[in-house]
Amino acid sequence: MQEVRKRRLTEFRDWVAEHVSGDEKGESQLFLDRLFQAFGQKGLLEVGGKPEFRIRKSKEDGGGTAFADYVWKPFVLIEMKRRGVDLSRVYRQAFDYWTRLVPGRPRWVVLCNFDEFWVYDFETQMDTPVDQVTLDELPDRFGPLAFLFPTQERPVFQNDQEAVTREAADRLATCFNKLITRGVDREIAQRFTLQMLVALFSEDIGLLEKYFVARLLGECDEPTHSFDLLGGLFVEMNSPGRTAGGRFKGVDYFNGGLFAEPVRLELYSDELNQLREAAKADWSRVRPEIFGTLFEHSVEQDERHAFGAHFTSHVDIMKIVGPTIIEPWRELIENATTIKRLNALRQRLEHLTVLDPACGSGNFLYIAYREMKRLEARIFERIAEISKRDTGDQRRLGFVTARQFFGIDINSFAVELAKVTMMIARKLAIDELHVNEQPLPLDNLDENFIAGDALIRSESMGLDGTR
């Protein structure tokens, strides 16, 4: 069977090279029909899908009707673009279509420019494709599109961040629970877990030297070593300036918030083993939802039920962030016709504040921050379009900051997790949008996030959110 599949997909690849120029309007349906046949289907119509599928726009989007290139419910939505188009720019259009395809919303979304296939699973991973495969690779690596086979096989992805995130979260949560079980104070165990979390992230996203934390964990042969080595690292992460020499040479200052009280613990071998396994993960691929997972795993089931503590998916959050932030601002930006107007919008965006009165681990605020940074980047793109010149470094300057976001939660650990979520969000935005911001020190958000009941005024928190 494998040889038959490879032969069909090779024939499809060769046919495209010989006959397809990459014109979106004239060749998309022919290309997709041949693609379906290469995967063993009779054709794109025969499976029950519809090209040029009508999608009604919301009133916020101006109403009217849009047309998705191809929809086969409940399996796949495919958006085709001409050859050479940067598919990252098609993400927002495809997501907007996908949200309106109910009932029977497709599980998978594919973006294609005749040379590349970007596969998304919006139910589990919104920001990035779960895989990308080129037309040339397809005969040998058809796993990302395996759901197109008549057998409707489970696809195999190389960038499944959900799996990486779950495993990393489980390792840290297990270590945390082992600390609690042996009698470590819960607040200390929580603070240690958060400081360890940031350290693991930092060595994979460029804030610490690569493998720095993994090497320290490898040197911890007995409990006293973890007290000195990991505790020493946290001390240096809390020390202004860059460490000039010694075991922690080159460690930069992170901030005096999360690391204001560096935790020193003597770790047992089973706890260290959990951290060593966690360090093996590629933390640059770990999604910020890990913080919510950690929160849920660190709270007893009865307590979770009492607090209503439950992970909220990106899709559900976007149902709020989309119509309240993204769509109104995107309309303003796209309709602006002068640089003066765009600069005025930038200044307004810089002063926009967002409050989540039941913030949990900060997922809602993280997504709102990410989308506002993308809106900011789009403003600079529009300025460049209108001025007809490259704005250079100006385009990469960042103005939206984590200090514009505020959260309240009754659970103090959730509040600390939310702070960390927003700290990490800044570095992720810098990498995604290439903004000219320094990633360190991390924002100190102690005044932005408050542990308390948002519905009841207490002595420690006024109605205006001040303490």
MARTIFI-252613 format. One record per residue (C-alpha): residue number from 1; residue in three letters; x, y, z. Coordinates in Angstrom, 2 decimals, m for minus. Layout:
<tinus>
TINU num residuo      px      py      pz
TINU NUM     ALA       X       Y       Z
...
</tinus>
This chain:
<tinus>
TINU num residuo      px      py      pz
TINU   1     MET    0.00    0.00    0.00
TINU   2     GLN    2.80    2.42    0.86
TINU   3     GLU    4.38    2.01   m2.57
TINU   4     VAL    1.06    2.66   m4.30
TINU   5     ARG    0.54    5.82   m2.26
TINU   6     LYS    4.04    7.06   m2.98
TINU   7     ARG    3.62    6.40   m6.69
TINU   8     ARG    0.31    8.29   m6.90
TINU   9     LEU    1.65   11.28   m4.97
TINU  10     THR    4.81   11.32   m7.08
TINU  11     GLU    2.69   11.36  m10.24
TINU  12     PHE    0.67   14.24   m8.77
TINU  13     ARG    3.83   16.20   m7.93
TINU  14     ASP    5.18   15.69  m11.46
TINU  15     TRP    1.84   16.64  m13.03
TINU  16     VAL    1.79   19.91  m11.05
TINU  17     ALA    5.34   20.73  m12.13
TINU  18     GLU    4.42   20.22  m15.78
TINU  19     HIS    0.94   21.72  m16.01
TINU  20     VAL    0.30   24.17  m13.13
TINU  21     SER    1.52   27.76  m13.13
TINU  22     GLY    0.09   28.58   m9.72
TINU  23     ASP   m2.81   30.86  m10.61
TINU  24     GLU   m5.23   31.00   m7.69
TINU  25     LYS   m8.46   31.60   m9.56
TINU  26     GLY   m7.90   29.55  m12.66
TINU  27     GLU   m6.22   26.42  m11.31
TINU  28     SER   m7.22   25.93   m7.65
TINU  29     GLN  m10.11   23.54   m8.21
TINU  30     LEU   m8.24   21.50  m10.80
TINU  31     PHE   m5.24   21.27   m8.45
TINU  32     LEU   m7.40   20.14   m5.52
TINU  33     ASP   m9.31   17.61   m7.61
TINU  34     ARG   m6.05   15.99   m8.70
TINU  35     LEU   m4.77   16.13   m5.09
TINU  36     PHE   m7.82   14.22   m3.86
TINU  37     GLN   m7.38   11.64   m6.61
TINU  38     ALA   m3.71   11.22   m5.63
TINU  39     PHE   m4.90   10.37   m2.10
TINU  40     GLY   m7.19    7.69   m3.49
TINU  41     GLN  m10.46    9.63   m3.61
TINU  42     LYS  m12.64    9.93   m6.72
TINU  43     GLY  m12.45   13.71   m6.57
TINU  44     LEU  m13.16   16.79   m4.47
TINU  45     LEU  m16.87   16.81   m5.40
TINU  46     GLU  m17.41   13.07   m5.07
TINU  47     VAL  m16.43   13.05   m1.37
TINU  48     GLY  m19.22   15.53   m0.64
TINU  49     GLY  m17.21   18.73   m0.33
TINU  50     LYS  m18.07   22.06   m1.94
TINU  51     PRO  m15.79   24.55   m3.70
TINU  52     GLU  m16.54   28.27   m3.33
TINU  53     PHE  m18.44   27.55   m0.12
TINU  54     ARG  m20.64   30.50    0.93
TINU  55     ILE  m19.93   31.93    4.40
TINU  56     ARG  m22.02   34.72    5.85
TINU  57     LYS  m19.98   37.48    7.49
TINU  58     SER  m20.94   38.91   10.85
TINU  59     LYS  m22.35   42.43   11.21
TINU  60     GLU  m19.05   43.42   12.86
TINU  61     ASP  m17.28   42.41    9.63
TINU  62     GLY  m19.69   44.47    7.55
TINU  63     GLY  m22.09   41.66    6.69
TINU  64     GLY  m22.33   40.14    3.25
TINU  65     THR  m20.98   36.83    1.99
TINU  66     ALA  m17.47   35.44    1.71
TINU  67     PHE  m16.40   32.36   m0.25
TINU  68     ALA  m14.10   29.70    1.17
TINU  69     ASP  m12.17   27.91   m1.59
TINU  70     TYR  m13.17   24.42   m0.46
TINU  71     VAL  m15.10   22.96    2.49
TINU  72     TRP  m15.58   19.29    3.19
TINU  73     LYS  m17.47   18.92    6.47
TINU  74     PRO  m16.55   17.76    9.04
TINU  75     PHE  m13.04   17.08    7.75
TINU  76     VAL  m11.24   19.99    6.13
TINU  77     LEU  m11.36   23.62    5.04
TINU  78     ILE   m8.82   24.44    2.30
TINU  79     GLU   m7.80   27.96    1.31
TINU  80     MET   m5.78   28.29   m1.90
TINU  81     LYS   m3.52   31.22   m2.76
TINU  82     ARG   m1.40   31.88   m5.81
TINU  83     ARG    2.12   30.53   m5.99
TINU  84     GLY    4.61   32.52   m3.92
TINU  85     VAL    2.11   33.95   m1.39
TINU  86     ASP    3.29   34.00    2.23
TINU  87     LEU    0.78   31.66    3.88
TINU  88     SER    1.25   33.23    7.30
TINU  89     ARG   m0.76   36.17    5.99
TINU  90     VAL   m3.72   33.90    5.20
TINU  91     TYR   m4.07   32.57    8.75
TINU  92     ARG   m6.54   35.21    9.95
TINU  93     GLN   m8.84   34.81    6.93
TINU  94     ALA   m8.90   31.02    7.31
TINU  95     PHE   m9.58   31.22   11.05
TINU  96     ASP  m12.47   33.63   10.52
TINU  97     TYR  m14.00   31.26    7.97
TINU  98     TRP  m13.51   28.27   10.24
TINU  99     THR  m15.28   29.86   13.21
TINU 100     ARG  m18.43   30.31   11.11
TINU 101     LEU  m18.55   26.79    9.69
TINU 102     VAL  m21.11   25.42   12.13
TINU 103     PRO  m22.62   22.93   12.41
TINU 104     GLY  m20.14   20.30   11.24
TINU 105     ARG  m17.09   22.55   11.59
TINU 106     PRO  m14.07   20.89    9.88
TINU 107     ARG  m11.40   19.50   12.18
TINU 108     TRP   m8.49   20.48    9.91
TINU 109     VAL   m7.63   23.64    8.02
TINU 110     VAL   m5.13   23.60    5.13
TINU 111     LEU   m3.52   26.64    3.54
TINU 112     CYS   m1.85   26.02    0.17
TINU 113     ASN    0.02   28.11   m2.41
TINU 114     PHE    0.61   25.21   m4.86
TINU 115     ASP    4.09   24.61   m3.40
TINU 116     GLU    3.39   24.29    0.34
TINU 117     PHE    0.68   22.84    2.57
TINU 118     TRP    0.26   24.37    6.03
TINU 119     VAL   m1.99   22.24    8.23
TINU 120     TYR   m3.79   23.72   11.25
TINU 121     ASP   m5.77   22.15   14.05
TINU 122     PHE   m7.50   25.16   15.59
TINU 123     GLU   m9.06   23.04   18.31
TINU 124     THR   m5.68   22.42   19.91
TINU 125     GLN   m3.14   24.86   18.44
TINU 126     MET   m4.04   28.24   17.02
TINU 127     ASP   m0.84   30.19   16.63
TINU 128     THR    1.19   27.90   14.40
TINU 129     PRO    0.58   25.05   11.96
TINU 130     VAL    0.74   21.56   13.39
TINU 131     ASP    2.81   20.79   10.32
TINU 132     GLN    4.12   22.20    7.05
TINU 133     VAL    4.95   20.02    4.06
TINU 134     THR    6.11   21.00    0.59
TINU 135     LEU    4.80   19.54   m2.63
TINU 136     ASP    8.22   17.99   m3.28
TINU 137     GLU    8.14   16.25    0.14
TINU 138     LEU    4.58   14.96   m0.20
TINU 139     PRO    5.33   11.51   m1.73
TINU 140     ASP    7.57   10.60    1.22
TINU 141     ARG    5.84   12.64    3.96
TINU 142     PHE    2.09   12.51    3.44
TINU 143     GLY    1.34   12.03    7.16
TINU 144     PRO    0.12   15.62    7.75
TINU 145     LEU   m2.59   15.12    5.09
TINU 146     ALA   m3.44   11.50    5.92
TINU 147     PHE   m7.03   12.49    6.73
TINU 148     LEU   m7.57   12.84    2.96
TINU 149     PHE   m7.24    9.10    2.39
TINU 150     PRO  m10.56    7.20    1.99
TINU 151     THR   m9.64    5.37    5.19
TINU 152     GLN   m9.63    8.78    6.98
TINU 153     GLU   m6.47    7.97    8.87
TINU 154     ARG   m5.23    9.94   11.83
TINU 155     PRO   m2.66   12.48   10.58
TINU 156     VAL    0.91   12.51   11.88
TINU 157     PHE    2.35   15.91   12.69
TINU 158     GLN    5.90   17.10   13.39
TINU 159     ASN    4.89   20.28   15.20
TINU 160     ASP    2.21   18.96   17.54
TINU 161     GLN    2.74   21.44   20.34
TINU 162     GLU   m0.17   20.04   22.32
TINU 163     ALA    1.71   16.78   22.92
TINU 164     VAL    4.94   18.58   23.87
TINU 165     THR    3.04   20.93   26.18
TINU 166     ARG    1.12   18.18   27.92
TINU 167     GLU    4.23   16.13   28.65
TINU 168     ALA    6.22   19.12   29.92
TINU 169     ALA    3.30   20.23   32.12
TINU 170     ASP    2.88   16.75   33.55
TINU 171     ARG    6.57   16.58   34.51
TINU 172     LEU    6.51   19.89   36.35
TINU 173     ALA    3.17   19.15   37.99
TINU 174     THR    4.46   15.76   39.18
TINU 175     CYS    7.53   17.39   40.70
TINU 176     PHE    5.33   19.99   42.40
TINU 177     ASN    3.02   17.34   43.87
TINU 178     LYS    5.97   15.29   45.12
TINU 179     LEU    7.25   18.37   46.96
TINU 180     ILE    3.85   18.88   48.61
TINU 181     THR    3.57   15.20   49.54
TINU 182     ARG    6.85   15.24   51.42
TINU 183     GLY    5.89   18.33   53.38
TINU 184     VAL    7.36   21.30   51.51
TINU 185     ASP    5.31   24.42   52.19
TINU 186     ARG    2.81   24.90   49.32
TINU 187     GLU    3.74   28.54   48.71
TINU 188     ILE    7.44   27.67   48.51
TINU 189     ALA    6.72   24.71   46.22
TINU 190     GLN    4.65   26.94   43.95
TINU 191     ARG    7.32   29.63   43.79
TINU 192     PHE   10.02   27.05   43.04
TINU 193     THR    7.89   25.55   40.25
TINU 194     LEU    7.34   28.96   38.66
TINU 195     GLN   11.02   29.92   38.86
TINU 196     MET   11.95   26.54   37.37
TINU 197     LEU    9.35   27.03   34.64
TINU 198     VAL   10.83   30.36   33.55
TINU 199     ALA   14.36   28.94   33.66
TINU 200     LEU   13.40   26.00   31.41
TINU 201     PHE   11.66   28.31   28.97
TINU 202     SER   14.60   30.72   28.99
TINU 203     GLU   17.24   28.27   27.82
TINU 204     ASP   15.18   27.39   24.73
TINU 205     ILE   14.01   30.89   23.76
TINU 206     GLY   17.38   32.60   24.08
TINU 207     LEU   17.19   34.25   27.50
TINU 208     LEU   19.72   31.80   28.97
TINU 209     GLU   22.53   29.92   27.28
TINU 210     LYS   21.28   26.81   25.50
TINU 211     TYR   21.30   23.70   27.76
TINU 212     PHE   22.35   25.82   30.77
TINU 213     VAL   19.58   24.50   33.04
TINU 214     ALA   19.89   20.97   31.67
TINU 215     ARG   23.59   20.95   32.58
TINU 216     LEU   22.86   22.17   36.11
TINU 217     LEU   20.29   19.41   36.58
TINU 218     GLY   22.82   16.88   35.29
TINU 219     GLU   25.31   18.01   37.95
TINU 220     CYS   22.84   17.52   40.81
TINU 221     ASP   24.06   14.18   42.16
TINU 222     GLU   22.67   14.73   45.65
TINU 223     PRO   20.14   17.05   47.36
TINU 224     THR   22.74   19.61   48.47
TINU 225     HIS   23.77   20.16   44.85
TINU 226     SER   20.27   21.25   43.79
TINU 227     PHE   20.17   23.65   46.74
TINU 228     ASP   23.41   25.28   45.58
TINU 229     LEU   23.08   25.07   41.80
TINU 230     LEU   19.39   25.73   41.09
TINU 231     GLY   19.08   28.09   44.05
TINU 232     GLY   22.21   29.89   42.88
TINU 233     LEU   20.79   30.29   39.41
TINU 234     PHE   17.62   31.88   40.78
TINU 235     VAL   19.72   34.27   42.88
TINU 236     GLU   21.64   35.40   39.79
TINU 237     MET   18.41   35.80   37.81
TINU 238     ASN   17.39   38.22   40.57
TINU 239     SER   20.67   40.16   40.56
TINU 240     PRO   20.80   43.39   38.48
TINU 241     GLY   23.32   43.32   35.65
TINU 242     ARG   24.96   40.38   33.93
TINU 243     THR   26.91   37.91   36.08
TINU 244     ALA   30.59   38.62   35.34
TINU 245     GLY   32.14   35.25   36.16
TINU 246     GLY   31.95   31.94   37.96
TINU 247     ARG   29.50   29.09   37.56
TINU 248     PHE   26.70   31.44   36.45
TINU 249     LYS   28.73   33.67   34.14
TINU 250     GLY   26.59   35.42   31.56
TINU 251     VAL   23.26   35.06   33.40
TINU 252     ASP   21.32   38.29   32.92
TINU 253     TYR   18.92   40.06   35.28
TINU 254     PHE   15.36   38.80   34.90
TINU 255     ASN   13.48   40.89   37.46
TINU 256     GLY   12.80   41.48   41.12
TINU 257     GLY    9.20   40.27   40.93
TINU 258     LEU    9.05   36.53   40.33
TINU 259     PHE   12.64   36.07   41.52
TINU 260     ALA   12.45   38.55   44.43
TINU 261     GLU   12.64   35.56   46.76
TINU 262     PRO   14.87   32.94   45.08
TINU 263     VAL   13.92   29.47   46.27
TINU 264     ARG   16.61   27.06   47.46
TINU 265     LEU   15.47   23.45   47.89
TINU 266     GLU   17.20   20.14   48.40
TINU 267     LEU   15.54   17.94   45.80
TINU 268     TYR   15.20   14.17   46.05
TINU 269     SER   16.23   11.96   43.14
TINU 270     ASP   12.67   11.29   41.90
TINU 271     GLU   11.95   15.04   41.89
TINU 272     LEU   15.18   15.74   39.99
TINU 273     ASN   14.33   13.04   37.47
TINU 274     GLN   11.03   14.76   36.68
TINU 275     LEU   12.87   18.05   36.07
TINU 276     ARG   15.52   16.35   33.93
TINU 277     GLU   12.81   14.84   31.75
TINU 278     ALA   11.06   18.21   31.55
TINU 279     ALA   14.34   19.82   30.43
TINU 280     LYS   14.48   17.44   27.44
TINU 281     ALA   11.42   19.10   25.93
TINU 282     ASP   11.85   21.83   23.34
TINU 283     TRP   10.40   24.65   25.41
TINU 284     SER   10.34   26.98   22.42
TINU 285     ARG    7.45   24.79   21.24
TINU 286     VAL    5.66   24.70   24.59
TINU 287     ARG    2.48   26.75   24.56
TINU 288     PRO    1.57   29.15   27.38
TINU 289     GLU   m1.45   26.97   28.17
TINU 290     ILE    1.02   24.88   30.13
TINU 291     PHE    0.54   27.32   32.98
TINU 292     GLY   m3.17   26.56   33.12
TINU 293     THR   m2.41   22.86   33.04
TINU 294     LEU    0.01   23.29   35.92
TINU 295     PHE   m2.64   25.19   37.85
TINU 296     GLU   m5.25   22.48   37.35
TINU 297     HIS   m2.81   19.74   38.34
TINU 298     SER   m1.75   21.60   41.49
TINU 299     VAL   m5.28   22.10   42.82
TINU 300     GLU   m7.30   19.32   44.38
TINU 301     GLN  m10.38   18.23   42.43
TINU 302     ASP  m12.86   19.51   45.05
TINU 303     GLU  m11.03   22.84   45.16
TINU 304     ARG  m11.10   23.11   41.35
TINU 305     HIS  m14.86   22.54   41.40
TINU 306     ALA  m15.40   25.12   44.15
TINU 307     PHE  m13.36   27.79   42.33
TINU 308     GLY  m14.62   26.87   38.87
TINU 309     ALA  m10.97   26.41   37.91
TINU 310     HIS  m10.89   24.99   34.40
TINU 311     PHE   m8.77   25.50   31.31
TINU 312     THR  m10.40   27.72   28.66
TINU 313     SER   m9.40   26.91   25.08
TINU 314     HIS   m7.99   29.45   22.62
TINU 315     VAL  m11.04   29.01   20.41
TINU 316     ASP  m13.41   29.99   23.22
TINU 317     ILE  m11.24   32.94   24.21
TINU 318     MET  m11.15   34.17   20.60
TINU 319     LYS  m14.96   34.30   20.63
TINU 320     ILE  m14.54   37.22   23.02
TINU 321     VAL  m11.24   38.74   21.88
TINU 322     GLY  m12.28   38.64   18.20
TINU 323     PRO  m15.40   40.83   18.29
TINU 324     THR  m14.28   43.09   21.16
TINU 325     ILE  m10.65   43.81   20.18
TINU 326     ILE   m9.52   42.34   16.86
TINU 327     GLU  m12.41   43.13   14.52
TINU 328     PRO  m13.11   46.75   15.59
TINU 329     TRP   m9.43   47.67   15.58
TINU 330     ARG   m8.70   45.86   12.33
TINU 331     GLU  m11.50   47.78   10.64
TINU 332     LEU  m10.11   51.08   11.93
TINU 333     ILE   m6.60   50.22   10.75
TINU 334     GLU   m7.59   49.01    7.29
TINU 335     ASN   m9.87   52.01    6.69
TINU 336     ALA   m7.22   54.56    7.72
TINU 337     THR   m5.93   56.52    4.73
TINU 338     THR   m3.28   58.81    6.24
TINU 339     ILE   m0.15   58.33    8.31
TINU 340     LYS   m1.51   60.88   10.80
TINU 341     ARG   m4.59   58.72   11.36
TINU 342     LEU   m2.51   55.55   11.76
TINU 343     ASN   m0.22   57.24   14.29
TINU 344     ALA   m3.28   58.36   16.23
TINU 345     LEU   m4.52   54.76   16.27
TINU 346     ARG   m1.12   53.57   17.45
TINU 347     GLN   m1.24   56.00   20.36
TINU 348     ARG   m4.77   54.87   21.27
TINU 349     LEU   m3.71   51.23   21.16
TINU 350     GLU   m0.75   52.05   23.40
TINU 351     HIS   m3.14   53.30   26.09
TINU 352     LEU   m5.81   50.61   25.76
TINU 353     THR   m6.06   48.52   28.94
TINU 354     VAL   m7.57   45.07   29.38
TINU 355     LEU   m8.88   43.60   32.65
TINU 356     ASP   m9.80   40.00   33.37
TINU 357     PRO  m11.57   39.92   36.77
TINU 358     ALA  m11.25   36.13   37.00
TINU 359     CYS   m7.95   35.72   35.19
TINU 360     GLY   m6.96   32.22   36.28
TINU 361     SER   m3.54   31.50   34.79
TINU 362     GLY   m3.81   34.38   32.32
TINU 363     ASN   m4.72   32.68   29.05
TINU 364     PHE   m7.31   35.31   28.12
TINU 365     LEU   m4.90   38.16   28.80
TINU 366     TYR   m2.09   36.39   26.94
TINU 367     ILE   m4.22   36.04   23.79
TINU 368     ALA   m5.44   39.64   24.07
TINU 369     TYR   m1.80   40.80   24.38
TINU 370     ARG   m0.69   38.71   21.41
TINU 371     GLU   m3.50   40.03   19.20
TINU 372     MET   m2.84   43.63   20.22
TINU 373     LYS    0.84   43.21   19.32
TINU 374     ARG   m0.26   41.88   15.92
TINU 375     LEU   m2.55   44.88   15.47
TINU 376     GLU    0.37   47.13   16.36
TINU 377     ALA    2.53   45.42   13.74
TINU 378     ARG   m0.23   45.86   11.17
TINU 379     ILE   m0.36   49.60   11.90
TINU 380     PHE    3.32   49.90   10.98
TINU 381     GLU    2.74   47.82    7.85
TINU 382     ARG   m0.03   50.21    6.81
TINU 383     ILE    2.21   53.20    7.50
TINU 384     ALA    4.80   51.67    5.17
TINU 385     GLU    2.15   50.99    2.52
TINU 386     ILE    0.91   54.58    2.59
TINU 387     SER    4.31   56.21    2.74
TINU 388     LYS    5.59   53.92   m0.06
TINU 389     ARG    8.87   53.39    1.73
TINU 390     ASP   10.33   50.96    4.21
TINU 391     THR   10.00   52.35    7.73
TINU 392     GLY   13.11   50.44    8.81
TINU 393     ASP   13.67   50.20   12.55
TINU 394     GLN   10.54   52.25   13.24
TINU 395     ARG    8.34   49.39   12.08
TINU 396     ARG    9.91   47.06   14.62
TINU 397     LEU    9.56   49.33   17.62
TINU 398     GLY    7.13   48.04   20.22
TINU 399     PHE    4.68   50.16   22.17
TINU 400     VAL    2.02   47.76   23.47
TINU 401     THR    3.34   46.30   26.74
TINU 402     ALA    2.27   43.75   29.32
TINU 403     ARG    1.71   46.63   31.74
TINU 404     GLN   m1.53   47.41   29.89
TINU 405     PHE   m3.06   44.16   31.15
TINU 406     PHE   m4.61   43.56   34.56
TINU 407     GLY   m5.96   40.51   36.33
TINU 408     ILE   m7.72   39.50   39.51
TINU 409     ASP   m8.24   35.99   40.82
TINU 410     ILE   m9.22   34.50   44.13
TINU 411     ASN   m6.44   31.91   43.91
TINU 412     SER   m2.99   33.33   44.63
TINU 413     PHE   m1.14   30.64   42.66
TINU 414     ALA   m3.28   31.40   39.59
TINU 415     VAL   m2.28   35.06   39.92
TINU 416     GLU    1.42   34.16   40.00
TINU 417     LEU    0.95   31.93   36.95
TINU 418     ALA   m0.78   34.77   35.11
TINU 419     LYS    2.21   37.04   35.78
TINU 420     VAL    4.56   34.44   34.33
TINU 421     THR    2.28   33.93   31.32
TINU 422     MET    2.48   37.63   30.49
TINU 423     MET    6.24   37.76   31.13
TINU 424     ILE    6.83   34.98   28.60
TINU 425     ALA    4.33   36.53   26.16
TINU 426     ARG    6.62   39.51   25.65
TINU 427     LYS    9.55   37.40   24.43
TINU 428     LEU    7.29   35.31   22.19
TINU 429     ALA    5.88   38.48   20.59
TINU 430     ILE    9.39   39.85   20.01
TINU 431     ASP   10.36   36.66   18.17
TINU 432     GLU    7.15   36.42   16.13
TINU 433     LEU    6.92   40.05   15.05
TINU 434     HIS   10.62   41.00   15.09
TINU 435     VAL    9.94   44.05   17.22
TINU 436     ASN   12.88   46.06   18.47
TINU 437     GLU   12.39   45.49   22.21
TINU 438     GLN   14.80   44.17   24.81
TINU 439     PRO   13.40   40.93   26.27
TINU 440     LEU   15.10   41.44   29.66
TINU 441     PRO   14.44   42.34   32.33
TINU 442     LEU   11.01   40.76   32.37
TINU 443     ASP    8.11   43.04   33.26
TINU 444     ASN    7.41   43.29   36.97
TINU 445     LEU    3.64   42.88   37.07
TINU 446     ASP    3.13   42.75   40.83
TINU 447     GLU    0.90   45.85   40.67
TINU 448     ASN   m1.09   44.58   37.66
TINU 449     PHE   m2.26   41.29   39.12
TINU 450     ILE   m4.09   41.00   42.40
TINU 451     ALA   m5.15   38.00   44.48
TINU 452     GLY   m8.67   38.69   45.70
TINU 453     ASP  m12.37   38.45   45.00
TINU 454     ALA  m13.33   40.80   42.16
TINU 455     LEU  m16.93   40.93   43.41
TINU 456     ILE  m16.23   41.75   47.05
TINU 457     ARG  m14.36   44.80   48.28
TINU 458     SER  m11.73   43.95   50.90
TINU 459     GLU   m9.45   46.01   53.08
TINU 460     SER   m6.50   45.14   50.85
TINU 461     MET   m8.15   46.08   47.55
TINU 462     GLY  m10.20   49.12   46.68
TINU 463     LEU  m12.97   49.30   44.11
TINU 464     ASP  m10.52   50.80   41.66
TINU 465     GLY   m8.26   47.76   41.97
TINU 466     THR   m5.61   49.51   44.07
TINU 467     ARG   m4.16   48.00   47.19
</tinus>
